[in-house]
Amino acid sequence: MPVGRGVRGWRIIDKVLSESIRIYLSIYLSIYLSIYLSLFFLYLSIYLSQSFLYLSIYLFQSFIYLSISVFYLSIYLSIYLSISVFSFFIYLSIYRSLFFIYLSIYLSIYLSIYFSLLSIYLFQSFIYLSIYLSIYLSIYLSIYLICFLHF
């Protein structure tokens, strides 16, 4: 009889130890997995925010280059059109009258000023648009990443 009680006692101790080991392992694994997943999501959010920051900087630079090119193109077109109009009106004024000379000078100056102001306006518009888009993308992606990390 004492032998049977000893075996039963060891079975109870073995059962209690195996349950406590399972509980300890589950607690340890849940803590480890939560720390690992939080670090993974932190790294992922940093990486994604850095990528989106680079993307917004790239888009900002692209809009700047585009606005500068539009600015130079509009200046070139204004000069070209003013010279064309001026030369056309000079040609007409040779055959017509002095009125066309004044009109051609006036129109060439007016068109050059108009296209210069238009190019400045377009340049400012592209800069404001690029700043707005970069800020909007940064805020939107930050909110998205914050919401993604919380849920």
Backbone as a chain_set.jsonl record, in Angstrom:
{"seq": "MPVGRGVRGWRIIDKVLSESIRIYLSIYLSIYLSIYLSLFFLYLSIYLSQSFLYLSIYLFQSFIYLSISVFYLSIYLSIYLSISVFSFFIYLSIYRSLFFIYLSIYLSIYLSIYFSLLSIYLFQSFIYLSIYLSIYLSIYLSIYLICFLHF", "coords": {"N": [[0.781, -1.204, 0.0], [1.889, 1.321, 0.752], [3.442, 1.732, -1.424], [1.702, 2.22, -3.563], [0.516, 4.6, -2.785], [2.683, 6.27, -2.943], [3.277, 6.33, -5.693], [0.927, 7.45, -6.667], [1.104, 9.896, -5.425], [3.362, 10.957, -6.691], [2.319, 11.171, -9.246], [0.372, 13.12, -8.904], [2.009, 15.262, -8.147], [3.522, 15.431, -10.498], [1.485, 16.103, -12.311], [0.651, 18.601, -11.276], [3.04, 20.019, -11.553], [3.38, 19.907, -14.363], [1.129, 21.375, -15.2], [1.723, 23.837, -14.012], [4.076, 24.403, -15.365], [3.054, 24.666, -17.97], [1.381, 26.895, -17.617], [3.307, 28.797, -16.872], [4.89, 28.783, -19.206], [2.973, 29.681, -21.078], [2.419, 32.262, -20.098], [4.979, 33.368, -20.301], [5.441, 33.127, -23.079], [3.331, 34.718, -24.06], [4.025, 37.245, -23.056], [6.525, 37.545, -24.284], [5.78, 37.402, -27.015], [4.078, 39.642, -27.171], [5.87, 41.732, -26.619], [7.657, 41.344, -28.726], [5.945, 41.691, -30.968], [5.117, 44.341, -30.54], [7.562, 45.683, -30.788], [8.112, 44.983, -33.416], [5.968, 46.256, -34.792], [6.549, 48.863, -34.106], [9.043, 49.223, -35.374], [8.167, 48.789, -37.985], [6.378, 50.944, -38.315], [8.128, 53.103, -38.041], [9.791, 52.65, -40.229], [7.924, 52.793, -42.347], [6.962, 55.413, -42.017], [9.294, 56.815, -42.499], [9.712, 56.094, -45.145], [7.427, 57.241, -46.317], [7.96, 59.869, -45.749], [10.257, 60.292, -47.31], [9.032, 59.922, -49.77], [7.22, 62.09, -49.813], [9.057, 64.195, -49.753], [10.334, 63.727, -52.177], [8.158, 64.14, -53.921], [7.669, 66.808, -53.354], [10.057, 67.97, -54.308], [9.781, 67.285, -56.983], [7.523, 68.784, -57.7], [8.575, 71.311, -57.299], [10.624, 71.365, -59.256], [9.021, 71.078, -61.497], [7.465, 73.404, -61.332], [9.452, 75.333, -61.598], [10.343, 74.762, -64.18], [7.986, 75.332, -65.597], [7.84, 78.003, -65.028], [10.161, 79.007, -66.361], [9.504, 78.228, -68.94], [7.199, 79.748, -69.395], [8.288, 82.306, -69.271], [10.012, 82.166, -71.456], [8.102, 81.765, -73.499], [6.63, 84.125, -73.243], [8.526, 86.045, -73.957], [9.116, 85.181, -76.537], [6.577, 85.394, -77.778], [6.088, 88.112, -77.423], [8.161, 89.212, -78.932], [7.495, 88.17, -81.417], [4.949, 89.283, -81.84], [5.644, 91.941, -81.682], [7.448, 92.153, -83.864], [5.734, 91.439, -85.912], [3.858, 93.527, -85.777], [5.511, 95.654, -86.265], [6.24, 95.115, -88.853], [3.719, 95.458, -90.019], [3.36, 98.099, -89.377], [5.179, 99.411, -90.87], [4.035, 99.45, -93.316], [1.622, 100.536, -92.784], [0.811, 102.691, -90.519], [1.928, 105.095, -88.08], [0.512, 104.548, -85.837], [0.32, 101.759, -85.515], [2.874, 101.122, -84.712], [3.049, 102.189, -82.126], [1.006, 100.7, -80.989], [2.045, 98.091, -81.256], [4.331, 98.223, -79.642], [3.131, 98.759, -77.192], [1.5, 96.447, -76.898], [3.466, 94.431, -76.889], [4.915, 95.057, -74.585], [2.85, 94.86, -72.731], [2.077, 92.136, -73.044], [4.46, 90.848, -72.335], [4.697, 91.631, -69.661], [2.312, 90.562, -68.692], [2.636, 87.758, -69.17], [4.877, 87.314, -67.64], [3.928, 87.884, -65.067], [1.975, 85.917, -64.976], [3.594, 83.64, -65.065], [4.939, 83.918, -62.641], [2.779, 83.681, -60.903], [1.965, 81.038, -61.489], [4.257, 79.693, -60.671], [4.26, 80.229, -57.897], [1.852, 78.992, -57.281], [2.415, 76.285, -57.794], [4.374, 75.853, -55.88], [2.924, 76.302, -53.481], [1.06, 74.266, -53.796], [2.718, 71.985, -53.744], [3.768, 72.172, -51.146], [1.416, 71.995, -49.665], [0.542, 69.399, -50.422], [2.673, 67.807, -49.457], [2.516, 68.285, -46.68], [-0.1, 67.418, -46.194], [0.104, 64.683, -46.949], [1.992, 63.796, -45.063], [0.625, 64.237, -42.608], [-1.695, 62.697, -42.996], [-0.606, 60.106, -43.374], [0.708, 59.758, -40.955], [-1.452, 59.779, -39.145], [-2.775, 57.544, -40.099], [-0.857, 55.548, -39.554], [-0.751, 55.743, -36.771], [-3.362, 54.996, -36.088], [-3.281, 52.408, -37.125], [-1.423, 51.204, -35.447], [-2.707, 51.255, -33.013], [-4.876, 49.595, -33.339]], "CA": [[0.0, 0.0, 0.0], [2.647, 2.559, 0.693], [3.983, 1.93, -2.769], [0.643, 2.818, -4.374], [0.354, 6.017, -2.418], [3.847, 7.006, -3.448], [3.124, 6.512, -7.135], [-0.154, 8.408, -6.843], [1.652, 11.187, -5.001], [4.216, 11.464, -7.766], [1.451, 11.545, -10.371], [-0.235, 14.415, -8.553], [3.085, 16.263, -8.239], [3.828, 15.561, -11.923], [0.367, 16.826, -12.916], [0.722, 19.99, -10.811], [4.216, 20.631, -12.189], [3.153, 20.093, -15.799], [0.197, 22.493, -15.35], [2.419, 25.087, -13.692], [5.003, 24.679, -16.469], [2.235, 25.17, -19.072], [0.968, 28.263, -17.274], [4.506, 29.634, -16.947], [5.251, 28.928, -20.616], [1.997, 30.528, -21.767], [2.657, 33.647, -19.66], [6.255, 33.791, -20.881], [5.265, 33.297, -24.518], [2.472, 35.875, -24.337], [4.826, 38.459, -22.814], [7.54, 37.602, -25.338], [5.135, 37.746, -28.277], [3.59, 41.028, -27.139], [7.041, 42.612, -26.762], [8.163, 41.176, -30.085], [5.025, 42.33, -31.905], [5.158, 45.8, -30.369], [8.803, 46.155, -31.41], [7.963, 44.832, -34.859], [5.105, 47.324, -35.287], [7.284, 50.116, -33.952], [10.002, 49.275, -36.471], [7.423, 48.938, -39.224], [5.856, 52.313, -38.405], [9.26, 54.007, -38.304], [10.217, 52.424, -41.609], [6.913, 53.327, -43.256], [6.93, 56.88, -41.936], [10.491, 57.297, -43.19], [9.46, 55.926, -46.579], [6.466, 58.254, -46.737], [8.645, 61.159, -45.694], [11.051, 60.378, -48.531], [8.115, 60.095, -50.883], [6.716, 63.469, -49.814], [10.174, 65.062, -50.159], [10.501, 63.538, -53.615], [7.058, 64.829, -54.591], [7.901, 68.242, -53.193], [11.105, 68.341, -55.257], [9.231, 67.176, -58.336], [6.682, 69.954, -57.943], [9.458, 72.478, -57.425], [11.234, 71.318, -60.587], [7.971, 71.328, -62.472], [7.093, 74.82, -61.291], [10.562, 76.108, -62.173], [10.315, 74.578, -65.631], [6.845, 76.098, -66.106], [8.227, 79.41, -64.926], [11.066, 79.317, -67.473], [8.765, 78.082, -70.184], [6.318, 80.906, -69.566], [9.139, 83.46, -69.609], [10.431, 81.987, -72.846], [6.949, 82.013, -74.366], [6.271, 85.546, -73.224], [9.516, 86.771, -74.77], [8.923, 84.792, -77.935], [5.343, 85.995, -78.281], [6.222, 89.572, -77.504], [9.009, 89.522, -80.098], [6.715, 87.859, -82.625], [3.922, 90.31, -81.997], [6.345, 93.189, -81.962], [7.952, 92.141, -85.245], [4.58, 91.459, -86.813], [3.291, 94.869, -85.808], [6.47, 96.547, -86.936], [6.056, 94.872, -90.284], [2.487, 96.134, -90.421], [3.472, 99.547, -89.213], [5.943, 99.976, -91.981], [3.114, 99.66, -94.42], [0.398, 101.221, -92.366], [0.983, 104.025, -89.961], [2.623, 105.194, -86.803], [-0.361, 103.97, -84.819], [0.667, 100.357, -85.303], [4.134, 101.05, -83.957], [2.698, 102.373, -80.719], [0.227, 99.543, -80.567], [2.928, 96.924, -81.129], [5.149, 98.409, -78.437], [2.239, 98.592, -76.047], [1.122, 95.034, -76.768], [4.627, 93.617, -76.514], [5.178, 95.302, -73.157], [1.727, 94.295, -71.976], [2.164, 90.673, -73.063], [5.611, 90.39, -71.546], [4.34, 91.785, -68.239], [1.251, 89.603, -68.382], [3.182, 86.401, -69.09], [5.781, 87.243, -66.49], [3.08, 87.75, -63.872], [1.365, 84.59, -65.027], [4.607, 82.648, -64.687], [5.156, 84.04, -61.193], [1.602, 83.102, -60.254], [2.045, 79.575, -61.622], [5.361, 79.231, -59.828], [3.765, 80.243, -56.518], [0.801, 77.976, -57.138], [3.045, 74.966, -57.696], [5.05, 75.753, -54.578], [1.89, 76.103, -52.465], [0.496, 72.934, -53.989], [3.666, 70.973, -53.269], [3.817, 72.247, -49.679], [0.151, 71.453, -49.161], [0.525, 67.947, -50.598], [3.624, 67.153, -48.556], [1.958, 68.344, -45.316], [-1.273, 66.548, -46.157], [0.556, 63.285, -46.94], [2.639, 63.498, -43.789], [-0.399, 64.149, -41.557], [-2.558, 61.561, -43.278], [0.103, 58.854, -43.126], [0.956, 59.651, -39.516], [-2.713, 59.364, -38.521], [-3.012, 56.165, -40.511], [0.051, 54.674, -38.807], [-1.173, 55.742, -35.363], [-4.563, 54.152, -36.016], [-2.863, 51.037, -37.395], [-0.722, 50.681, -34.279], [-3.634, 51.091, -31.893], [-5.822, 48.513, -33.621]], "C": [[0.824, 1.27, 0.0], [3.21, 2.822, -0.704], [2.945, 2.602, -3.662], [0.436, 4.274, -4.065], [1.52, 6.84, -2.944], [3.746, 7.28, -4.937], [2.027, 7.534, -7.409], [0.327, 9.808, -6.453], [2.548, 11.789, -6.076], [3.392, 11.879, -8.981], [0.796, 12.912, -10.117], [0.801, 15.52, -8.662], [3.437, 16.506, -9.697], [2.734, 16.357, -12.638], [0.391, 18.305, -12.534], [1.893, 20.7, -11.475], [3.984, 20.861, -13.675], [2.159, 21.234, -16.042], [0.881, 23.817, -15.035], [3.433, 25.426, -14.774], [4.225, 25.219, -17.666], [1.801, 26.616, -18.816], [2.151, 29.208, -17.386], [4.901, 29.857, -18.399], [4.254, 29.815, -21.358], [2.161, 31.992, -21.374], [3.925, 34.181, -20.305], [6.106, 34.044, -22.38], [4.365, 34.484, -24.843], [3.224, 37.182, -24.111], [5.852, 38.626, -23.923], [6.917, 38.011, -26.664], [4.61, 39.173, -28.278], [4.748, 42.011, -27.278], [7.57, 42.541, -28.187], [7.255, 41.875, -31.093], [5.02, 43.845, -31.757], [6.436, 46.373, -30.969], [8.733, 46.05, -32.929], [7.103, 45.952, -35.436], [5.763, 48.691, -35.135], [8.289, 50.275, -35.079], [9.289, 49.487, -37.799], [6.878, 50.356, -39.376], [6.972, 53.314, -38.672], [9.701, 53.87, -39.753], [9.213, 53.018, -42.589], [6.843, 54.848, -43.199], [8.15, 57.485, -42.621], [10.292, 57.184, -44.699], [8.486, 56.982, -47.082], [7.066, 59.659, -46.675], [9.513, 61.341, -46.932], [10.171, 60.582, -49.754], [7.585, 61.527, -50.941], [7.813, 64.462, -50.198], [10.397, 64.95, -51.659], [9.398, 64.253, -54.389], [7.208, 66.344, -54.5], [8.957, 68.722, -54.186], [10.59, 68.28, -56.687], [8.351, 68.373, -58.664], [7.513, 71.23, -58.064], [10.089, 72.517, -58.808], [10.207, 71.606, -61.678], [7.578, 72.804, -62.491], [8.197, 75.705, -61.865], [10.566, 75.972, -63.688], [9.142, 75.328, -66.261], [7.151, 77.592, -66.069], [9.124, 79.811, -66.098], [10.367, 79.195, -68.825], [7.852, 79.281, -70.42], [7.113, 82.174, -69.881], [9.582, 83.377, -71.066], [9.28, 82.283, -73.804], [6.54, 83.479, -74.38], [7.243, 86.369, -74.067], [9.312, 86.463, -76.248], [7.67, 85.438, -78.524], [5.439, 87.513, -78.381], [7.093, 89.978, -78.692], [8.243, 89.261, -81.39], [5.655, 88.923, -82.884], [4.56, 91.65, -82.353], [6.833, 93.232, -83.411], [6.803, 92.148, -86.259], [3.987, 92.859, -86.913], [4.257, 95.89, -86.404], [6.356, 96.382, -88.448], [4.793, 95.561, -90.791], [2.619, 97.652, -90.351], [4.299, 100.198, -90.319], [4.994, 100.311, -93.128], [1.873, 100.46, -94.025], [0.697, 102.613, -91.816], [1.742, 103.945, -88.649], [1.798, 104.606, -85.659], [-0.001, 102.514, -84.509], [1.99, 100.189, -84.561], [3.846, 101.204, -82.468], [1.91, 101.177, -80.177], [1.104, 98.3, -80.384], [3.821, 97.033, -79.895], [4.298, 98.192, -77.19], [1.88, 97.119, -75.838], [2.302, 94.15, -76.372], [4.975, 93.811, -75.034], [4.073, 94.678, -72.307], [1.813, 92.764, -71.921], [3.352, 90.155, -72.263], [5.331, 90.518, -70.047], [3.289, 90.749, -67.842], [1.81, 88.184, -68.237], [4.194, 86.252, -67.96], [4.989, 87.094, -65.193], [2.384, 86.392, -63.825], [2.361, 83.511, -64.622], [4.904, 82.711, -63.192], [3.98, 83.425, -60.436], [1.63, 81.576, -60.336], [3.145, 79.0, -60.75], [4.921, 79.18, -58.363], [2.701, 79.175, -56.297], [1.396, 76.588, -57.003], [3.777, 74.807, -56.373], [4.017, 75.521, -53.477], [1.27, 74.718, -52.572], [1.431, 71.851, -53.479], [3.783, 70.986, -51.748], [2.542, 71.645, -49.09], [0.125, 69.928, -49.278], [1.496, 67.24, -49.669], [3.111, 67.165, -47.115], [0.765, 67.403, -45.199], [-0.861, 65.079, -46.114], [1.201, 62.914, -45.618], [1.605, 63.322, -42.677], [-1.27, 62.917, -41.771], [-1.849, 60.248, -42.959], [0.45, 58.681, -41.657], [-0.307, 59.195, -38.789], [-3.013, 57.913, -38.868], [-2.119, 55.21, -39.731], [-0.316, 54.619, -37.329], [-2.408, 54.861, -35.192], [-4.199, 52.688, -36.238], [-2.181, 50.43, -36.183], [-1.666, 50.449, -33.107], [-4.589, 49.922, -32.108], [-5.074, 47.376, -34.218]], "O": [[0.475, 2.219, -0.702], [3.422, 3.966, -1.106], [3.297, 3.481, -4.449], [0.208, 5.089, -4.96], [1.341, 7.99, -3.345], [4.1, 8.369, -5.388], [2.176, 8.388, -8.283], [-0.025, 10.791, -7.106], [2.495, 12.991, -6.336], [3.74, 12.839, -9.668], [0.691, 13.741, -11.02], [0.52, 16.59, -9.202], [3.632, 17.652, -10.103], [3.037, 17.198, -13.485], [0.172, 19.167, -13.385], [1.765, 21.844, -11.911], [4.356, 21.912, -14.197], [2.326, 21.99, -16.999], [0.644, 24.814, -15.718], [3.64, 26.601, -15.078], [4.695, 26.149, -18.322], [1.857, 27.454, -19.716], [2.021, 30.303, -17.935], [5.214, 30.981, -18.792], [4.661, 30.625, -22.191], [2.055, 32.873, -22.226], [3.95, 35.309, -20.797], [6.586, 35.054, -22.893], [4.62, 35.191, -25.818], [3.077, 38.124, -24.889], [6.029, 39.726, -24.447], [7.455, 38.867, -27.365], [4.692, 39.851, -29.302], [4.625, 43.016, -27.979], [7.893, 43.567, -28.785], [7.742, 42.577, -31.979], [4.927, 44.561, -32.754], [6.404, 47.434, -31.592], [9.232, 46.92, -33.643], [7.461, 46.539, -36.457], [5.546, 49.578, -35.96], [8.381, 51.346, -35.679], [9.742, 50.266, -38.638], [6.919, 50.911, -40.474], [6.792, 54.262, -39.436], [9.955, 54.869, -40.425], [9.602, 53.674, -43.555], [6.682, 55.499, -44.231], [8.057, 58.539, -43.25], [10.668, 58.089, -45.444], [8.691, 57.558, -48.151], [6.707, 60.53, -47.468], [9.512, 62.411, -47.54], [10.526, 61.329, -50.666], [7.512, 62.111, -52.022], [7.548, 65.451, -50.881], [10.623, 65.952, -52.337], [9.669, 64.9, -55.401], [6.911, 67.067, -55.45], [8.782, 69.756, -54.831], [10.927, 69.132, -57.508], [8.417, 68.916, -59.767], [7.183, 72.121, -58.847], [10.097, 73.559, -59.464], [10.498, 72.293, -62.656], [7.381, 73.38, -63.561], [7.92, 76.701, -62.532], [10.768, 76.955, -64.401], [9.285, 75.899, -67.342], [6.767, 78.343, -66.966], [8.883, 80.826, -66.751], [10.623, 79.98, -69.739], [7.755, 79.771, -71.545], [6.668, 83.014, -70.663], [9.54, 84.359, -71.807], [9.465, 82.973, -74.806], [6.146, 84.008, -75.419], [6.837, 87.273, -74.797], [9.333, 87.356, -77.096], [7.7, 85.966, -79.636], [4.925, 88.115, -79.323], [6.806, 90.961, -79.375], [8.331, 90.038, -82.341], [5.491, 89.397, -84.008], [4.071, 92.384, -83.211], [6.65, 94.235, -84.101], [6.888, 92.775, -87.315], [3.654, 93.322, -88.004], [3.828, 96.886, -86.986], [6.371, 97.349, -89.21], [4.795, 96.173, -91.859], [2.056, 98.381, -91.167], [4.128, 101.373, -90.646], [5.144, 101.325, -93.81], [1.17, 100.993, -94.884], [0.818, 103.581, -92.567], [2.135, 102.873, -88.189], [2.347, 104.214, -84.63], [-0.023, 102.102, -83.349], [2.183, 99.199, -83.855], [4.347, 100.432, -81.65], [2.132, 100.718, -79.056], [0.904, 97.54, -79.436], [4.037, 96.048, -79.189], [4.716, 97.515, -76.251], [1.951, 96.613, -74.718], [2.135, 93.211, -75.593], [5.288, 92.853, -74.327], [4.343, 94.046, -71.286], [1.637, 92.172, -70.856], [3.25, 89.131, -71.589], [5.678, 89.634, -69.263], [3.378, 90.139, -66.777], [1.484, 87.488, -67.275], [4.34, 85.169, -67.392], [5.333, 86.285, -64.331], [2.229, 85.798, -62.758], [2.004, 82.572, -63.911], [5.098, 81.679, -62.55], [4.173, 82.727, -59.44], [1.346, 80.899, -59.348], [2.98, 77.934, -60.156], [5.182, 78.196, -57.67], [2.662, 78.533, -55.247], [0.932, 75.793, -56.186], [3.791, 73.714, -55.807], [4.203, 74.646, -52.63], [0.988, 74.074, -51.561], [0.982, 70.896, -52.845], [3.887, 69.929, -51.126], [2.595, 70.878, -48.129], [-0.272, 69.242, -48.337], [1.175, 66.174, -49.143], [3.252, 66.171, -46.403], [0.637, 66.676, -44.214], [-1.413, 64.308, -45.329], [0.972, 61.818, -45.107], [1.689, 62.377, -41.893], [-1.548, 62.178, -40.827], [-2.44, 59.367, -42.335], [0.482, 57.554, -41.164], [-0.246, 58.327, -37.918], [-3.457, 57.145, -38.014], [-2.586, 54.16, -39.29], [-0.206, 53.566, -36.701], [-2.484, 54.068, -34.253], [-4.768, 51.812, -35.587], [-2.351, 49.24, -35.92], [-1.446, 49.546, -32.299], [-5.058, 49.323, -31.141], [-5.668, 46.347, -34.539]]}, "num_chains": 1, "name": "protein.A"}
